[in-house]
Amino acid sequence: MIQVNTGDHVSPEVGYISWPNHRRDLIYWSRRRARLIAAGRPQADTYFRSLPGGRSLTDLLNDRSIWINYHATLGDWGITNFAGGSEMAISEVACRSGRWSVLATLIHELAHVDGVVGRVSPRAAEDALIHCGLGKQRERDTGVDDPKTPFDPNILGQLTRLRGDKVV
C-alpha cells in the first residue's frame, strides 16, 4: 500500500517531512477513502489508465514505493517531486481545509505520479477528481463551483504553476 511518512522515511525533497501526530488522522482517512473509490468506481481506474503513466488508481494505491509526505510551509495544497515521481507532499493549507481537501489533493497528486505534467496537460490532474466522484462534470464545463464537492473549477490557474521541475 502507498506509504504515509510517519517518521520512518527521509524524503530527498526539501520540505517533505513526516506527518505530525495531530494531522495523521486526515491522511489515513484520505488513503482509506481513496482505496474505497478505486474499489467502487471502475471509471476511476479507467481514467488513471488513460494518463501518461498508464497505471490504474488501484495500482498506484498499492505501490509501496510511493510516499505521501507532509509539507508545513507550502502555499498550495500539494506537490509532487516530478511527473512520474514517487514523492508527494500534502500541505497544511489542504489540512486546514479538511479531510475532503486532503483526499482531493491526494487524488490530484497521484495523477502527477501517474505522469501528468501540468504544463502539458493542465486539466488532467484536476479531472481525476471528477472521475473519482469528487466533482461534477457540470462544474468543469460551466466553471461554476458546487460547494458540495471538493472539486473547484477556479483553482486550475494555481494548480498548473510549476516550480522548476516540481509539478504542483
C-alpha positions as CSV (number, residue, x, y, z in Angstrom):
1,M,0.0,0.0,0.0
2,I,1.1,3.6,-0.7
3,Q,3.3,4.8,2.2
4,V,2.5,7.6,4.7
5,N,5.6,9.2,6.1
6,T,5.3,9.0,9.9
7,G,9.0,9.4,10.6
8,D,10.1,6.2,9.0
9,H,11.2,7.9,5.8
10,V,13.5,10.7,4.9
11,S,12.4,12.3,1.6
12,P,15.2,13.7,-0.6
13,E,12.9,16.7,-1.3
14,V,13.2,19.9,0.7
15,G,10.2,20.5,3.0
16,Y,8.7,17.0,2.5
17,I,8.5,15.8,6.1
18,S,6.7,13.3,8.3
19,W,3.1,13.8,9.2
20,P,2.6,15.4,12.6
21,N,0.6,13.4,15.0
22,H,-2.3,15.8,15.0
23,R,-2.7,15.5,11.2
24,R,-2.3,11.8,10.7
25,D,-6.0,11.0,11.0
26,L,-6.6,13.2,7.9
27,I,-4.1,11.4,5.7
28,Y,-5.1,7.9,7.0
29,W,-8.8,8.7,6.3
30,S,-7.9,10.0,2.9
31,R,-5.9,7.0,2.0
32,R,-8.7,4.7,3.1
33,R,-11.3,6.7,1.2
34,A,-9.1,6.7,-2.0
35,R,-9.0,2.9,-1.8
36,L,-12.8,2.8,-1.5
37,I,-13.0,5.0,-4.6
38,A,-10.7,2.7,-6.5
39,A,-12.7,-0.4,-5.4
40,G,-16.1,1.1,-6.0
41,R,-15.7,3.3,-9.1
42,P,-14.3,1.5,-12.1
43,Q,-14.2,4.7,-14.0
44,A,-11.5,6.0,-11.7
45,D,-9.2,3.1,-12.6
46,T,-10.1,3.6,-16.3
47,Y,-9.3,7.3,-16.2
48,F,-6.0,6.8,-14.4
49,R,-5.0,4.1,-17.0
50,S,-5.5,6.8,-19.7
51,L,-2.9,9.1,-18.2
52,P,0.7,9.1,-19.5
53,G,1.9,6.5,-16.9
54,G,-0.8,4.1,-17.8
55,R,-1.3,2.9,-14.2
56,S,-4.7,2.5,-12.6
57,L,-5.6,4.2,-9.4
58,T,-5.6,0.8,-7.7
59,D,-2.1,0.2,-9.0
60,L,-0.9,3.5,-7.6
61,L,-2.5,2.9,-4.2
62,N,-0.9,-0.5,-4.0
63,D,2.6,0.8,-4.8
64,R,4.8,0.8,-1.7
65,S,7.4,2.9,-3.4
66,I,5.1,6.0,-3.4
67,W,5.4,8.2,-0.3
68,I,2.9,10.7,1.0
69,N,4.7,13.3,3.0
70,Y,3.5,16.4,4.8
71,H,4.6,20.0,3.9
72,A,4.2,22.6,6.6
73,T,5.1,25.7,4.6
74,L,3.9,25.1,1.0
75,G,1.4,27.8,-0.1
76,D,-0.5,25.4,-2.3
77,W,-2.4,22.2,-1.5
78,G,0.1,19.7,-2.6
79,I,3.2,19.0,-4.7
80,T,4.8,16.0,-6.4
81,N,8.6,15.9,-7.0
82,F,8.2,15.4,-10.7
83,A,5.7,13.9,-13.2
84,G,6.1,10.1,-12.7
85,G,7.9,10.6,-9.4
86,S,7.2,8.8,-6.1
87,E,7.4,11.6,-3.6
88,M,4.4,13.8,-2.9
89,A,3.6,16.2,-0.1
90,I,0.3,17.5,1.1
91,S,0.3,20.9,2.7
92,E,-1.1,22.4,5.9
93,V,-3.3,24.5,3.6
94,A,-5.1,21.3,2.5
95,C,-5.2,20.0,6.0
96,R,-6.8,23.2,7.3
97,S,-9.5,22.9,4.6
98,G,-10.4,19.4,5.9
99,R,-10.3,15.8,5.0
100,W,-12.1,16.1,1.7
101,S,-9.5,18.6,0.6
102,V,-6.7,16.3,1.7
103,L,-8.4,13.5,-0.3
104,A,-8.8,15.6,-3.4
105,T,-5.2,16.7,-3.1
106,L,-4.1,13.1,-2.8
107,I,-6.0,12.1,-5.9
108,H,-4.7,15.1,-7.8
109,E,-1.1,14.3,-6.8
110,L,-1.5,10.7,-7.8
111,A,-2.3,11.9,-11.3
112,H,1.1,13.6,-11.3
113,V,2.7,10.4,-10.0
114,D,1.0,8.7,-13.0
115,G,2.9,11.0,-15.4
116,V,0.7,14.1,-15.7
117,V,2.8,17.2,-16.4
118,G,0.8,20.4,-15.5
119,R,2.4,22.4,-18.3
120,V,1.5,19.8,-21.0
121,S,-2.0,18.7,-19.7
122,P,-3.1,21.3,-17.1
123,R,-6.6,19.9,-16.6
124,A,-5.7,16.2,-16.4
125,A,-4.8,16.1,-12.7
126,E,-7.9,18.1,-11.7
127,D,-10.1,16.0,-14.0
128,A,-9.1,12.9,-11.9
129,L,-11.3,14.3,-9.2
130,I,-14.4,14.2,-11.4
131,H,-13.7,10.6,-12.4
132,C,-13.3,9.7,-8.8
133,G,-16.6,11.2,-7.8
134,L,-15.2,14.2,-6.1
135,G,-16.5,16.7,-8.5
136,K,-19.2,17.1,-11.3
137,Q,-18.7,17.4,-15.0
138,R,-21.1,20.4,-14.8
139,E,-18.6,22.2,-12.6
140,R,-15.8,21.7,-15.1
141,D,-18.0,22.6,-18.1
142,T,-19.6,25.8,-16.7
143,G,-16.8,27.0,-14.3
144,V,-19.4,27.3,-11.6
145,D,-18.3,25.7,-8.3
146,D,-20.6,23.4,-6.5
147,P,-19.6,23.9,-2.8
148,K,-20.8,20.3,-2.0
149,T,-17.8,18.8,-3.9
150,P,-14.1,19.2,-3.2
151,F,-13.5,20.0,-6.9
152,D,-13.1,23.7,-7.6
153,P,-13.1,24.7,-11.3
154,N,-11.5,28.1,-10.4
155,I,-8.4,26.5,-8.9
156,L,-6.8,25.4,-12.1
157,G,-4.6,28.5,-12.6
158,Q,-3.0,27.9,-9.2
159,L,-2.6,24.2,-9.7
160,T,-0.8,24.4,-13.0
161,R,2.0,26.6,-11.7
162,L,5.4,24.9,-12.0
163,R,8.4,25.4,-9.7
164,G,11.4,24.2,-11.5
165,D,10.8,20.5,-12.2
166,K,8.3,20.3,-9.4
167,V,4.7,19.8,-10.5
168,V,2.2,21.5,-8.3
